Amino acid sequence: MAGKKTKWSSCNLLEPATEGSRLFQFSVSSNKVKLSGDLRVAEGDDPPAKAVGKDWSDLLSRKLNITTLPPEKVFLRVVELPECEPDELLPMVEFQIEELSPLPIAQTVWSAEVVPGSTSTEGNQTVLVMIAERVEVEGRLDELEAVNYLADRVEVPLLRELVPGEPREDGAHIQLVQGADSVLALVSWWFSSRLCDVNSFNLPDTAASRDALVEKINSVALAGEVAGWMPGEPTCHLVKRGDVAGDWNAALAKCFDSIREVEPMSEVDLATAAVEFASRTTAPGLMIEDYSLRNRQRYQDSLWMEGVKGAIAIMLMGLLGFFVYGSMLQSTLDDKISLVTVQTNLFTKALSLKAKVETLEKQKALKYAALQAWAKVSTGLPGELKFTELAFASGRSLDGNTSRELRISGAAEAGKVTLIDDYQEALTRMTRPMTRMESVNEKEKALLFSRVRAETIRQDTRKNQTIWSLVCEFNGE
């Protein structure tokens, strides 16, 4: 069945050569086909994978891989059918294919194409039918699969010269193709700008084959005269490929009064013509559908594998990036930890120095308070009272503050208790010198002692003395 026309962007055509294969590369556009590469592939080597392989880019830029069959492997038939739509051509040919094929249909691969300019006044069109033995096509496709060339289409480039894209001059157009030990004769009969018949004769390269070719051509000419499409004395247009012997011309002179030798198309021109036809037609050609489906499935599987590989590569790159980023963060964290360690040591040293300074300040304050208290207590002591001990003490209270006490012990004559009380009262009113920063309202804070209590007042009858002891708590720390 005819397929949907595909817009191709590039095309490869691989055909056998004298030593190995020859790979033609073309760029395909809507206007023309342009040769972009001509590579020789040595026998036993694979075609360049980058040139013939397909990847994700083929989803947007389609690539067509074509392989070729030798013309002697193809049977040619010409039939006239009513004019129809392109999609209806192959179903119409299918009704007659059993009569046209020299082999059982199950053993063949066939295709058909409309010959350009072949529509008659009756509304019929000329159709060229190509039939190939299935085993030959399968063998060619399997051979290419072994070298990683997955073909999309099978063509016979020599048919593009035998049946070009426009009508030919009236007469018999004969191509003689020299083989290793045979000669292939392709004959197309054109009259009134229409292809009337086409024949293919593969003959051994012997003297007897010359007469056999003459006999076959005369038989076709006689059949044409009976059918009414053969005029009298047609002209022969002869094309030779390879080292064709000159006696073939002498044999053909027995059939034709006039023989005109025509320069054959070059291999590049044949390949270009084949690609031009393949890129614009909707016919499947001689490609086996099972191979097309299998190649398409392989391509889809390769895309999945490439996708999986890409996903794994992205994941690995992500993991690598995460590892690098984590290493950077770890390095930054180590630097921060080192900085914190240094700053902590500095802070600890600063706190230690601050504590030492506070301790020295407190020691200084204690010494100053002791001297200040000594001066105040000494100058305020009545003459009747005597010191026996003056002790300064400092300690840490439960609320964390520093408490300072002054213990004053002394003796007085018996009956002088009143003086002790007066002295205690005088101590509670003693003040320290105020600084400039303190206001008048802070006189209470300027008291030297916050509390003065009598710890011991007892009579020593033996010495006739009163032993006393006062504890003075300093105001503030």
HELIX and SHEET records of a PDB file:
HELIX    1   1 ALA A   49  VAL A   52  1                                   4    
HELIX    2   2 TRP A   56  LEU A   59  5                                   4    
HELIX    3   3 PRO A   71  LYS A   73  5                                   3    
HELIX    4   4 PRO A   86  GLU A   94  1                                   9    
HELIX    5   5 ILE A   97  LEU A  100  1                                   4    
HELIX    6   6 ILE A  105  GLN A  107  5                                   3    
HELIX    7   7 ARG A  134  GLU A  145  1                                  12    
HELIX    8   8 LEU A  159  LEU A  162  1                                   4    
HELIX    9   9 ALA A  207  ALA A  227  1                                  21    
HELIX   10  10 ASP A  247  LEU A  252  1                                   6    
HELIX   11  11 GLU A  267  ARG A  280  1                                  14    
HELIX   12  12 GLU A  289  GLY A  380  1                                  92    
HELIX   13  13 VAL A  417  ARG A  429  1                                  13    
HELIX   14  14 VAL A  440  GLU A  442  5                                   3    
HELIX   15  15 GLU A  444  ALA A  446  5                                   3    
SHEET    1   A 5 VAL A  33  VAL A  41  0                                        
SHEET    2   A 5 SER A  21  VAL A  28 -1                                        
SHEET    3   A 5 SER A  10  PRO A  16 -1                                        
SHEET    4   A 5 LYS A  63  THR A  68  1                                        
SHEET    5   A 5 ARG A 153  GLU A 155  1                                        
SHEET    1   B 3 VAL A  74  PRO A  82  0                                        
SHEET    2   B 3 ASN A 124  GLU A 133 -1                                        
SHEET    3   B 3 THR A 108  VAL A 114 -1                                        
SHEET    1   C 5 ARG A 194  PRO A 204  0                                        
SHEET    2   C 5 SER A 182  PHE A 191 -1                                        
SHEET    3   C 5 GLY A 171  GLN A 178 -1                                        
SHEET    4   C 5 CYS A 236  ARG A 241  1                                        
SHEET    5   C 5 ILE A 259  GLU A 261  1                                        
SHEET    1   D 4 LEU A 385  ARG A 396  0                                        
SHEET    2   D 4 THR A 402  GLU A 413 -1                                        
SHEET    3   D 4 GLN A 465  PHE A 474 -1                                        
SHEET    4   D 4 PHE A 449  ASP A 460 -1                                        
END                                                                             
